[in-house]
Amino acid sequence: MNDYEVRDNVLYLKIRIGIRLGVSTQYPFIIIPKLHYDVYLNKCEDRKIPCSRVGQDSIYHDEFIWLMIPCSFNSCSREEKLKIILDKELIDRLVSIVKDNEKPAFEVLLREDPYATLSHVMAPVLLPNANAKVAAILDLTNIYAPIKGNLGDYIVFSSDDIRNILNKIKYAERVKIEVEVKLPETTEGLPGPLIDAIKELEVAFDDINNLDFASAIIKCRGAIEHTTTTTKPTKSEEEKCGEHGRVIKDEVKGAILDRYEDGSAAKEFYTDFLKILDRTSRDIHKMASMFLHPDTNKAKFNPRMADAIYICRQTLGIIDYLVELSRA
């Protein structure tokens, strides 16, 4: 996409303003006393145009004052930084578009000074038979057009770009995105696999808040892998079409079952109940793996926020339950 910078709460788009004069006279430069611009927010689906405008009004408008643009032959161009204030409403809209698995896009329209009595551009002209220059007035209408972007007239941002913007303005620290979770406050006394799983979940929910949904799903699958191990299926399990594979590690089961006396009703109950949790763990691991290429940590596509939240909340549910059982 076009280059951009983020400083404080301001997004600077690096755009190129290009003007064809359409006249034979050559000017070293032209000057536009006041050039207004309006920025409209759009959402694009799979790089298809036209994109859909979000709302009817512009999200931001400002102006360039005394803009000097160098010229060569009958063409003038200049790179300029276009300022957009990243207020909470705009950030919320950008996040909402990414959550819907679409791409935010800015559309920049230039316009003349609405209060000017004459649409004009100035250029220096050498007076005949005199060693002096005067300002000529050029009536140009072709400067009031959309700025070209990386998709037609649209400057399209990827989800990675939005994550980068959010990180630069530390937005996740100020506004958490629909995810309220409570991880165990301490890992003291827990078996190693559960401690590793909790650490993985902490990173996963940070990924969600930073809009990195694929990474969150990978981390949550990793949390399941920390607490489980693979086993060779029995003949009975093979006949049940996949009722095999991952089971909760003995270290975790031991931390739970060793709290009860041998032969007690509680120990027999939780021995059987942990077998059910084995199946639950396998199901969560299978769901997470469906978003990834086989035997890799690479996503097949960019998952939605709802996908990551569901997978990670299911993972958190079983990990948190195992933590509570091991402390009972």
C-alpha positions in Angstrom: 0.0 0.0 0.0 1.0 3.7 0.0 3.6 4.4 2.7 2.3 5.8 6.0 3.6 7.0 9.4 1.9 7.1 12.8 2.9 9.6 15.4 0.9 10.1 18.6 -2.7 9.9 17.5 -2.1 11.0 13.9 -1.9 8.9 10.7 0.2 10.4 7.9 -0.5 9.0 4.5 2.3 9.6 2.0 0.5 10.5 -1.2 1.5 11.9 -4.5 -0.3 14.9 -5.9 0.1 14.9 -9.7 -1.2 17.5 -12.1 -1.0 17.7 -15.9 -1.1 21.3 -17.1 -2.3 20.6 -20.6 -0.5 23.7 -21.9 2.7 24.1 -23.9 4.2 26.7 -21.6 6.7 25.2 -19.2 6.7 26.3 -15.5 9.4 25.4 -12.9 6.6 25.1 -10.4 3.1 26.0 -9.5 1.6 27.2 -6.3 -1.9 26.4 -5.0 -2.8 28.9 -2.3 -5.3 26.6 -0.6 -6.2 23.0 -1.4 -8.8 21.2 0.6 -9.1 17.5 1.0 -11.8 15.1 2.3 -11.1 11.6 3.5 -13.8 8.9 3.2 -13.6 5.5 4.8 -14.5 2.5 2.7 -14.4 -1.3 3.2 -13.1 -3.5 0.4 -13.8 -7.2 -0.1 -10.9 -9.3 -1.6 -9.5 -6.3 -3.5 -12.7 -5.9 -5.5 -13.7 -2.4 -6.7 -15.7 -0.4 -6.2 -15.4 -0.6 -2.4 -18.3 0.2 -0.1 -18.3 3.6 1.6 -18.8 3.5 5.3 -21.2 6.4 6.0 -22.0 9.3 3.8 -19.8 12.0 5.4 -16.1 12.3 5.3 -14.2 11.0 8.3 -11.7 13.8 8.2 -11.1 17.0 6.3 -8.2 19.5 6.2 -6.3 21.7 3.8 -2.8 22.4 2.4 -1.8 26.0 2.5 0.5 27.6 -0.2 1.4 24.2 -1.7 4.3 24.5 -4.1 4.5 21.6 -6.6 7.6 21.2 -8.9 7.0 20.8 -12.6 8.8 19.1 -15.5 7.5 19.8 -19.0 3.7 19.9 -18.7 3.5 17.7 -15.6 3.7 18.7 -11.9 3.9 16.3 -9.0 4.9 16.3 -5.4 4.8 13.8 -2.5 3.0 15.1 0.5 2.0 13.8 3.9 -1.7 13.8 4.4 -2.8 14.1 8.0 -5.7 12.0 9.5 -6.6 12.2 13.2 -7.0 8.8 14.7 -9.9 9.5 17.1 -11.7 6.7 18.9 -14.6 6.7 16.5 -12.3 6.1 13.5 -10.3 3.4 15.3 -13.5 1.6 16.2 -14.6 1.7 12.6 -11.3 0.3 11.4 -11.4 -2.4 14.0 -15.0 -3.3 13.0 -14.0 -3.6 9.3 -11.1 -5.9 10.2 -13.4 -8.0 12.5 -15.7 -8.6 9.5 -12.7 -9.9 7.5 -12.7 -7.0 5.1 -10.0 -4.4 4.4 -10.3 -0.7 5.4 -9.6 1.8 2.6 -9.3 5.5 2.5 -10.5 7.6 -0.4 -9.0 11.0 -0.7 -10.8 13.7 -2.6 -9.2 17.1 -3.4 -11.4 20.2 -3.7 -11.0 23.9 -4.1 -11.4 26.5 -1.4 -15.2 26.8 -1.0 -14.9 30.5 -0.1 -12.6 31.4 -3.0 -14.2 33.7 -5.6 -12.0 32.2 -8.3 -10.6 28.7 -8.7 -6.9 29.4 -9.5 -3.3 28.1 -9.4 -0.3 30.4 -9.6 2.8 29.9 -11.7 5.9 32.1 -12.3 6.2 33.6 -15.8 9.2 35.5 -17.2 8.2 38.9 -18.6 9.3 39.5 -22.2 12.2 41.9 -22.6 12.5 42.2 -18.8 14.6 40.5 -16.1 11.6 39.9 -13.9 8.9 37.3 -13.2 5.2 37.7 -12.4 2.6 35.3 -11.1 0.3 33.9 -13.8 -3.1 32.6 -12.9 -3.9 29.2 -14.3 -7.5 27.9 -14.2 -7.0 24.2 -13.7 -9.9 21.9 -12.8 -8.2 18.5 -13.2 -6.5 18.8 -9.8 -9.8 18.2 -8.0 -9.8 14.5 -8.4 -9.3 11.4 -6.2 -5.8 10.6 -5.1 -4.6 7.4 -6.7 -4.0 4.5 -4.2 -2.9 0.9 -4.3 -6.3 -0.2 -5.6 -7.6 2.3 -8.1 -8.7 5.4 -6.2 -8.5 3.6 -2.8 -5.6 3.4 -0.4 -6.2 0.0 1.1 -4.9 -1.2 4.5 -4.3 -4.8 5.4 -5.1 -6.2 8.8 -1.3 -6.1 9.5 -1.3 -2.4 8.8 -4.2 -1.9 11.3 -2.4 -4.0 13.9 0.7 -1.8 13.4 -1.3 1.4 13.8 -2.9 0.1 16.9 0.4 -0.9 18.4 2.0 2.5 17.5 -0.8 4.5 19.3 -0.9 1.8 22.1 -4.6 1.5 21.5 -4.9 -2.0 23.0 -3.8 -0.6 26.3 -6.6 2.0 26.3 -9.5 0.0 24.8 -9.7 -3.8 25.0 -11.6 -5.3 22.1 -14.6 -7.2 23.3 -12.5 -9.8 25.2 -13.0 -10.0 28.9 -10.9 -12.9 30.4 -9.7 -13.8 33.8 -6.6 -16.0 33.8 -5.4 -17.7 37.0 -3.7 -15.0 39.2 -0.9 -17.3 40.3 0.7 -20.5 38.9 2.3 -21.4 42.2 2.1 -25.2 42.9 0.7 -26.0 39.5 2.2 -28.8 37.3 4.5 -27.6 34.6 2.2 -28.3 31.6 -0.5 -26.1 33.1 1.9 -23.3 33.8 3.1 -23.4 30.2 -0.5 -23.5 28.9 -1.4 -20.4 31.0 1.6 -18.5 29.6 0.5 -19.4 26.1 -3.0 -18.2 26.7 -1.8 -14.9 28.0 0.0 -14.3 24.7 -3.1 -15.6 22.7 -5.4 -13.0 24.3 -2.9 -10.3 23.7 -2.9 -11.4 20.0 -6.7 -11.0 19.9 -6.5 -7.5 21.4 -3.9 -6.7 18.7 -6.1 -8.2 15.9 -3.7 -11.0 15.2 -6.4 -13.7 15.1 -4.4 -16.4 13.3 -1.6 -16.1 15.9 -4.2 -16.3 18.7 -5.6 -19.6 17.3 -2.1 -21.0 17.0 -1.2 -20.0 20.6 -4.5 -21.6 21.9 -3.8 -24.8 20.1 -0.4 -24.7 21.6 -1.9 -24.4 25.1 -3.8 -27.6 24.5 -0.6 -29.2 23.3 1.2 -28.2 26.5 -1.4 -30.1 28.6 -1.9 -33.2 26.3 0.1 -35.9 24.7 -0.6 -38.2 21.7 -1.2 -41.9 22.1 -1.5 -44.8 19.8 -5.2 -45.6 19.2 -6.6 -48.9 20.3 -8.7 -51.1 17.9 -11.8 -50.0 19.7 -10.9 -46.3 19.3 -10.2 -46.7 15.6 -13.6 -48.2 15.2 -15.1 -45.0 16.7 -13.7 -42.9 13.8 -11.0 -40.9 15.6 -11.9 -41.2 19.3 -8.1 -41.3 20.0 -5.0 -39.2 19.8 -4.5 -36.6 22.4 -5.0 -37.3 26.1 -4.3 -35.1 29.1 -0.7 -35.7 30.3 -0.2 -38.0 33.3 1.5 -35.1 35.2 -1.7 -33.1 35.1 -4.0 -36.1 35.8 -1.7 -37.0 38.7 -1.9 -33.6 40.2 -5.7 -33.9 40.2 -6.2 -37.6 41.2 -3.5 -37.8 43.8 -5.6 -35.5 46.0 -8.0 -38.3 46.6 -7.7 -41.7 48.3 -7.4 -44.8 46.2 -10.8 -46.5 45.9 -12.7 -43.4 46.9 -15.8 -42.4 45.0 -14.3 -39.0 44.2 -11.1 -40.6 42.6 -13.2 -43.0 40.6 -15.5 -40.2 39.4 -12.6 -37.9 38.3 -10.8 -40.7 36.7 -13.8 -41.2 34.4 -14.5 -37.5 34.1 -10.9 -36.8 32.9 -11.5 -39.2 30.0 -14.4 -37.0 28.9 -12.0 -34.0 29.2 -9.6 -36.0 27.0 -12.2 -35.9 24.2 -13.0 -32.2 24.9 -9.3 -31.4 24.5 -9.1 -33.3 21.2 -12.2 -31.5 19.9 -10.7 -28.1 20.7 -7.3 -29.1 19.2 -9.1 -30.3 16.1 -11.1 -27.1 15.7 -8.0 -25.0 16.0 -6.1 -27.2 13.5 -8.8 -26.7 10.9 -7.7 -23.1 10.5 -4.1 -24.1 9.8 -2.3 -26.0 7.1 -1.6 -29.6 8.1 1.5 -30.0 10.3 2.3 -26.3 10.2 1.6 -23.1 12.2 0.5 -21.3 9.0 -3.1 -20.2 8.7 -5.1 -21.2 5.6 -6.7 -17.7 5.6 -7.2 -14.8 7.9 -9.6 -16.0 10.6 -12.3 -13.7 11.9 -12.2 -12.3 15.4 -15.2 -14.5 16.4 -13.2 -17.6 15.4 -10.2 -16.7 17.6 -12.4 -15.7 20.5 -14.4 -18.9 20.4 -11.4 -21.2 20.1 -9.5 -19.4 22.8 -12.4 -19.2 25.2 -13.0 -22.9 24.8 -9.3 -23.5 25.5 -9.4 -21.2 28.5 -12.4 -23.0 29.9 -10.7 -26.4 30.0 -7.3 -25.1 31.2 -9.0 -23.0 33.9 -11.0 -26.1 35.0 -7.9 -28.3 35.1 -6.2 -25.6 37.2 -9.1 -25.5 39.7 -9.2 -29.3 39.9 -5.5 -29.5 40.6 -5.9 -27.0 43.5 -9.0 -28.5 45.0 
